[in-house]
């Protein structure tokens, strides 16, 4: 059939007829693409129909699409006319595309580049594939050269080294971060994007207060955010590792400075680089390792956290634990140093990673005990690592002021549907119900590509003589992996096990256990290691089941499926931060600047209002505040302080260096008659100060007294 068609197209009359049609097609394409011609055609149609056309833009799109059709028709015709020569055909395809693109840009300025390129690119790609098929005899030598080059690269020690794989995958991570989030947030002096509210503002403002505070020991303490108490900046989730370092060099930094953009791109670099090393450890070659690293970059659980709860995006800590578990070593000193470093890193980034590291460490040491029967070594390792952990937490101030276990256990848990419930992330899979709103903390969606592999793995589990899983049994890895997964699963489910909107089981927990467990009350986060273990098992299974070339093809196809599934969510997440924004304070009046110069402290009498604006004002002028939104605090002590100060104000006692902020007018009533304060109303906020300020109009509170 194809041969007959080619013979027909080779007929002289047919070739000239096609050439003539192609010229007409190209002329029609250029004419139809002119906006004036489109308007003229629409006017003619409106005259014939004797009515105005609705959706005029749709008609223009339709006529522009007709121009598309003529362009593609022109390309196809010319291709068959000139296709006998490989080189000239290739050059022609390039020229015709450039001509098309130039005319498209000239005559259709209202259409975006993707609209201009998407359809013709697909057509030209198909033509090139046909072109290569017809002229495949010219490609034999090229194919041989490609195979020779590929074999050379496979044997090259440098290109197969762990360093090369880490660098390539790390660069992919950086590139992916820039594609998704842009480069604006990498500007150290661009801080407005961090003031949008919520946890992100908490992290940034916590850093600013820590920077303004004098040095104390323990090193992480600051005295200006819950004044007069000292609290560790761990509880503002401001990434202590970065905060301490940048505070040391603070004198050389600009006044407005942020490191959260830097932290984000470092997370992506390490996510890609370490992920590739894990795939390599489990049997993947260089190409498979790099492709596998891209799945880790598409981690929903990481991107969900980045710039929401920023420090919790440091999933490279989990990767380091997995790499250390895959490392076969019985060297006692090396193990103590490596696990201690991971515990220190966890404390200096976010405390939620500490139990994750400890679970990995426990099962790694337990596995080595069963292999080498050296109980003494394991006990020494655990003991010394625990001492390092406590010492690090003390040195950063983790035990100061805070009531760490203040309830909430059983709500922010993992739902049993977590691995297949996208919670708005998937293009193809619908969301499933949750038993509690806070179960978003247990978000663990795998992505459609990984889910497909998991189905294949489960299917093979029921087959006899399964070679892949016999390898696990041979190395006695089943209890090891099973123990880690079950431990994280039980931790994340908490005392309340749920499926969709139903609570299946709720079991009681003894108070000492509940108290310790409540320190990490968002237990759903402990599914993260399970997600990565599932992904690693999937990669390992594919490499064991298929040849290297087929593995590369399968991983590439799955990666495309994964990206298509998750792309809308990733793009939407990144678009929030791509464009520069200008933050507007809720306290715009110039009077605040004058007050900030004269007073040293801001005191919220009851609940704080316009918190970010007040904290920004306090940070700008190095003032103190008595209360703020923190990850953990001691509400009993802060409430007692507010009660005591309120009593002092009622008794006519106040501080000369403090601005007292009242939530509303009703909170003024208890001490209107005998107070020494002067009240002012600025930007819908009632404040009281001990001094009469001549540049302010005093607030009239007589109606409150009468009421």
N, C-alpha and C positions, 0 to 999 in steps of 0.2 A: 504493500500500500504506500509506504513512504517512498520507495524507489520510483513508483509510477508518478507520484506527486512531484518528485524532483525532476523527472523527465519532462513532465508537463510544464513545469516552471522554466525549464531550459529552452523551450520553444521561442524562437525569435519574436514572433508576434505577441506572445504572452508577455515576454520581458518588456517590450516597448509599451504595451498596454499598461502594465504595472507601473512602469516609469512615469507615464503620463498621469495616471491616477495619483501617484505619490506626489507629483508636483502640484496638482490641484489640491490635494489634501493638505499640503504644507501651507499653501497660500490661504486656504480656508481657515486653517488653524490660526495663522497670524491675524487674519481679519477678525475672527470671532473673539480673539483675546483683547481687542481694543475696547476700552470702556465705552467710547462714543458709539461704536457699532452696536454693542450690547444694548445701550439705551435706545438706539434707533430701532432695533428689532423689537424691543419691548413696546415702543410707541406704536409700531405697526400692528402688533398683536392686540394692543388695547383698542386701536381704532376699529379693527375687524370685529372684535368681540363687543365693542361699544360699552365697555366698562373698565374701571381701573383694576389692575391686577393686585391682589393682596400678596403679601410676603415677597416684595420685590427682590430682596436679597437672595431668596431661594431661586428665583428665576435667573438671576445673574450667576449663581452657583451652577445652575443647570447648563447655561450656555457656556460657562467656563469649562465645565465637564465635557461638553461637546468638543471644545478645543482640545482638551486632553485626548479624546478619542481619535481625532484627526492626527494629532501628533504621534500617537502610538501606531496608528495605521500607516503613517508616513514612514516611520522607522522600520516597521515590518516589511513594507514594500521595497524600500531601498536596500534592506538587508538581503532579500532574496535576489535582487537585481545584481548586486555586486559581490555576492558571497563566494565566488570561485577562488579568490585569492585570500589566503589567511591573513596576511599582514594588512592589506588594504581594507579588508572587512573589519579588522580590529580598530584600525585608525578611524574608519568611517563611523563605527558605533560611538566612539568617543566624541568625534566632531559633531555628530547629529545631536547628541545629548547636550553638548555645550551650546549649540545653536538654539535648541529648545529652551534651555535654562535662561539664556540671555533674553530671548523674546518674551519669555514668561515674566521675567523680572521687570522688563521695560513696560509691558502693557498691563500688568496685573499687580500693581504695588500694594493692593489691599489684601493680598493673600500671603500667608506666612510661609516661611521656607519649608517646614514639614509638609504643608499642603501641596506645594509645588513639586516636591521631590518624591513623596511616598509612592504614588502610583507608577510614574515612569521608571523609577529605580527598580521596582519589582519586575516590570516588563523587560527592561534591559538586562536584568540579572537572568531572567528566563532565556532571553535570546543568546546571552553569552554561554549559558549551559548547552543550548542547542548547537551553538557555534563550535564549542569544544568537542562536542560529540561528532559533528561532521568532520572536523579536522583533527581527529584524535591521532592520526598518523604523524602529525607534526609534534605531538606531545610525548611520544615515546622516549626520546632522548631527555626531554625535560623531566619526565617521570623518573627515569633512572637516576638523574642527578639529585632529585628530591629524596629518593630512597637512600642514595649514598650519603647525602648530608644528614638525613635523619639517623642513620646508623652511626655516623661519626659523632653526632650530638649525644646519642644514647651511651656511647662509650667514653665520652669526655668526663673526666673525673670532676672538673670544676663545675660543669653544668649539672652534675648529679650530686653535688655536695649539699649538705644541710644548710650551709651559709647562703648558697645561691638560691635555694628554694625559699628560705626565709625572706631574703631580700626581695625577690620577685613578688611573692605573695604579700609582703608588707607594703610594697609600692602599689599593688592592686588595691589593698585596703585603703591607702591614702587617696588613691584616685577615686575609689567608690565614695569615700566620705565627701570629697570635693564635688562630685557629680550630684550627690543627694543633698548636701547641706550648703554647698557653695563655699566661697572663701571669706565672706564678710565677717563671720564669727571668729575667724582666725586672727583678726585685727585685735591686738592686745588692748588698744585704747577704745574700742567700740564696746560700750557697756549697756546701751539702752535695751538691747535684746534680752538682757537678763532681768529686766525690771517689769516683766509682763505679769508677775504675780505667781503665787503658789510656791512650790518647792524650789524652782529655779531661782527665784528672787531670794528665797531663804539662804541658798548656798552662797550667792554672790554677796549679799549683805553681811552674812556671817564672816566671810573673808575680810570685808572692809572693817568691821568692828575688831576682828582679831589683829588686823594690821595696825589699827589705831591704839590698841591696848599696849601697855608696857609688858616687858618680858617677865614671866613668872616661872617658878618651878612648882609643879610640872609644866613642861614647855607649852602645852596646848591651852593653858588657861587664859581667859580674858575676863575683865571685871566691868565691862561697859555695856553689856547687852541684857543682863538681869541684875543691874546694880542695886544693892551693894554687894551682891554675891559674885563669886567667881564660878565660871562654868567652862568646860572644855569645848573647843570649837569642833570636836567630833560630833556634837549634838546639833550643829548647824549643817552637817553633811557637806562641809566645804573642802573636802579632800585634804586631810591634814598633811599628807606627804608634800603636796604642792604648796599649801598655805604656809607651812613652817619654812620651806626653802625660800619662797618669794618674800616672806617677811624679813628674812635675813638680809636680802639684797634690796629691801624696800626703799632705802634712801636714793638709789639710782633709778627707781622705777617712776613712771609718770603718775600723776595724782589719780587719774582714772585708769585702772589697770585690771584686766581679768585674764584668767588662765584656763577657763572652761572650754574654750574652743580648742586650745592646745591639747587639753586632756582628751577631748573627743577624738581627735585625729590619731593620737597615740593609741587609744583603745582600738581603733579600726586597724591600725598598722599591726599591732600585736595580735589582734584577732585573726587577721589573715596569715601572718607569719607563723604563729604558733599552731594554728589550725592545719597549715600545710605540713608542718613537722609531725603532727599527730597522724595524719593520713600516711605520710612516708613511713612512720614507725609501724603502722599496721599493714604494710605491704604494698603501698602505692609507689609507682615510679615518679619521676619528676613532673611529667605532664599531669598525671592523675592527682598528685599532691597539690599542684597549683589550682587545678579545677576544683578539687575538694575544698580548698580554702575559700573559694567563692561562696560555697554553701554556708560556711560559717559567717561570712560577711552579710549574707541574707538572713541572719539570725533574727527572728521576730522578737525574741525575748531580750536581745541586746538593744535593738533599735527602739523597742517600746520604752526602754529606760533612759536612753541617752537624751539629755536635756529635758527630762521630766524629773527623774531622780538621778542626777548625773553620775554620782560616784558609783552607783549600782551597775553602771555599764561596763565596769572593769572585769569583764568575763575572762580576760586573759589570766586572771588568778586561777580560775577553774581549769583552764587549759594547762597551766603550769603544774597543777596537781595531777592531771591526767598524764602528762609527760613524765612526771616523777614516778607515778605508779607503773608506767610502761618501762621504766628504766630498771634493768636487772642489776642490782648492786647490793652487796651485803656489808659494805664499808660503813661502820658505825659512825665515824666522825663525819663523813660526807652526808649521811642521812640526817644527822642532827642539825648540821649547818643549813642544808637545803630546806628542811621542813621549818626550821626556826625562821629562816628568811621569808618563807611564804606566810607564816603567822604574823610577822612584823609588817609585811606588806599589806596584809588584810586589815590589821588595826589602823594602819596609816592611810587607808583608802575608805573602807567602810566595815563596820563591825559584823555585818551580816555574812561576810565571807569567812569569818573566823570558824564558826561551826562547820562550814563546808570543808575547809582545809582540814579540820580535826577529824572529820569522818573519813576523808580520803587517807589521811595519815594512819588512823587506827587500822583500817583494813589492809593497807600496804604492810604495816608492821606485823599484823596478824598473819598475812599470807607468807611473809618471810619467816615467821616463827614455824609455820607448818613445813616450810622447805628446809630450814637450817637448824631448827630446834634450839634456838639460842634465846631463851626467855629473858635472860639478864640484859642482853643488848636492847631488846624491845622496851623493857621497863626503864632503862637508862635514857633511851631516846624520848619516850613519852614524858618522863620527869623533867629532863632538861628543856624540852620544847615548851612545856607548861610554865616553867620558871621564866623563860624568855617572853612568853605571851603575857604573863602577869606583869613583868617588869616593863614591857612596852606600853601596856594599857595604863599603868601607873604614871609613867613618864610623860604621857600625853594628856593626863588628867581625866581618864575615863571614870574614875570613882568619885569625882568631886560633885557635890551638890545634887546630883540627879537621882530621882526615883525611877530606876530603869524599868521595873516591872509594874506598870500601872494598868493592867488589864487589857482586854481586847482580844484575848486568845479565842480562836474558833470562828472568826468572821473572815479575815483575809487569808483564806485557805485555798488549797487546790481543789477544784472540782474534777471528778473522775472523767469528765469529757474534755479536759484541758488540752490534750494533745491534738484533738481534731476540731476544737472550737476556736474559730479564728478571731472572735470578738472584733469584727469589723476589718480584719486584715486581708481576707481572701477575696479574690475575684469570683471564685467558683463555688465555694462552700458557704452555706448560710450559717449565721450565728445560732448558737444554741443557748437556751436559758441557763441562768445561774441561780443558785440558792440564796446568794447574798451579793449586794452591789460590790462589796470589797473583794470579791473573789477574782476581780481583774488582776490582783496581785499574783494569782496562780496562773496567769496567762502563759501557755507553753505550746502554742500552735507550731506544728512541725513544718508546715508548708506542703503543698500538694505533691511536689517532686519526692520529698522524703517519705510521705505517706504511701506513695506507690511502692517504694522499695520495702517499706515495713510490711506491706501486704505480701510481697514476694518472700520475705524472710519468714513470716508466720506460716505461709503455705509450705515452705520447705521444711519447717520444723516437724511436720507430720509425715515426712517421707523417711523411709528406712535407709540405712547406709549413707547417712548424710556426712560427707567427707569434711565439709567446712566446720560443722559443730563437733566433729570428732577431735579436731585440733584443740578446741577449747577444753574438752574433757582430758585429752592427753596431758596438757600443761596444768591441769587442776585449776582452771580459771573460773569455772562455773560458780563455785561458792563465793569466790572473790568478787566477781561482777554482781552476782545476785545479792550479796550482802550490802554492797554499796548502794545499789538501786533501791532495795527494800528499805534501807535506813533513811534515805532521802524521801522516799515515798511516804513512809510513816510520819516523818517529821512534817512534811508538807500538808498531809491530810488533817493533822491536828486532832483534837478530840471530837471533831464533827465531820463525818464522812458523807459527802453529798454527790448526787448524780443529777445533772440538769437542775431543776428547781426543787428537787426532793432531798430532804435530810434523811439518809438511810440509817445511820447509827450515830448516837451521841453518847460517849462513855465518860464516866467521872475520872478525874485525875487528882491524886493526892496533892495537898497544898504545896509542899516543897518543890515537887516536880512542876506544878502549874506555875509557880512563881518564877522558876528558872526558864521555863518554856515561854512565858509571857514576855521575857526580855526580847525574844525574836517572834513577836506575835504575828507578823506578816509571814506566816509559815508557807504560803503558796510560793514564795521565792525559792524554796528549796527544791523545786522541780527543775531548776535550770541545769544542774549537772546531769539529771536524767535525760533531758533533751539532747545534750551533747553526747552522752554515752550512746543513745539510740542512733544518732547520726554517724558516729564512729563505727558502730557495729554494721550499719548499712554500707558504708564505704568498704569496710573490711570484707563483708560478704560478697560485694560486687567484684572486688579484686580477686577473690578466691574462686568465684564461679566462672569468670570469663577471661579470655585472653587480654593482653595489654591493649591491643588496638580496639577490641570490642568494648573494653572497660572505658576507654577514652570517649568512644562514641556514646555509650550509655550515659556516662556522667554528664556529657555535654547536653544531651537531649533532656535529661532530668533537670539540669541547671536552667535550661530555657523554660521548662514547665514551672519550676520554682519561681523564677523571676516574673513570668507572666502572671502567675497567681498573686504574687505579693507586690507587684509594681505600683498599683494605685495607692496602696497604703504608704509605701516608701516615698513616693513622689509627694504625696500630701503632707507627710511628716517633714520632709526636707524643705518644702515651699514655705513653711512657717518661718524658717530662719534664713532663707536665701536673700531676701530683700532687706535692706537696712530700714530700721524703724526709728522713730523719735519718741522717746518716752516723755509723757507729760505728767508732772507732779500734780497731786491733788491739793497742794499748798502753794499756789502760784504767787500769792501776795508778797510784796517786798518787805512787809513788816516782819515776816519770819526770819529773814536774814539779820535784821536789826536785833531781834530777840535772841537769836542764836549766838550773836557776838557778846551779849550781855549775860547770858545764863549758861550753865555748864551741864544741866540735867533736864531730861523730860520724864515726867512721872504720870503714867496712866492711872487715874483714880479707880476706875473699874475695868471694863473691857477696853482693849486698845482699838482705835479707829484709824482709818487711813494709814495703816501700819507701814506699808512700804514707803510712803511719802515722809512720814515722821522718821523712819530709820535712815532714809537717804539724807534728810536734813541733819540728823544727829551725826551721821558718818562724815558728812561734808565739813562740819564744824567741830568734830571730835568731842561730841557731847555723849552723855550716858543716857540709857533708858532703863526702866525697871522691869520691862516685860516684853516678850517678843514671841513670834511663832517659831518653835524649835521642835526637833525630832523627839527629844525627850527633855523633860524639865521636872522640877520639884514644885508642883502647883501649890502644895500646902504652904511652903515657905513664902512664895510670892504673894499668895492670898493673905497670909498673916501680915506681911509687910504693908500691903494696901490697906488692910483694916486698921493697923496701927497709925499709919499716916493720916487716914481719914479721921480717926479719933483726935489726932493732934490738931488737924485743921479745924475741927468743930470746937476745940478748946482754945483756938486762937493762936496756935503754934504753927509756923511754916518756915521753910528754908529760903534764904535770900537768893540762892543760885539755881532755883528749880522752877520750871514751867509745869504747872499742874494742868493736865488735860482731862476734860470731862466728856463722857460719852454723849450725854444729852442734857437738856435743861433740868429734867427731873432729878438728876443726880446732884444738882446744886442745892436743892431745897433743905437738906438737913442742917446746913450751917450758914444760911444766908444772913442771919441777924447779927451774929457776934464774930464774924470772921475778919481777919486782917487782910485778906486777899483783895486784890483789884481784878475785876473780871473784864475780859475782852472777847469779842466775837469776830473771828477771822476765818474766812473760807469755810463757813458753816461749822466751825469748831469753837467751843467755849473753852477758854483757858483762864487760869488764875495765876497771878504772880504777886510777889510780896511788895513790889514797888510800883508806884503810879508812873506809867509811861506817857509822857506828854504827846508823843507822836501817834497815840492810839486813842480812839474814842471809847470811853468806858461803857461796858455792857450794863444795861438797865435790867435789874432782876427784881424790881418791885412787884410786878404781877405774880411772880412765883411765891413771894412772901404772903401776899394777900390770899392766894389760892390755898 
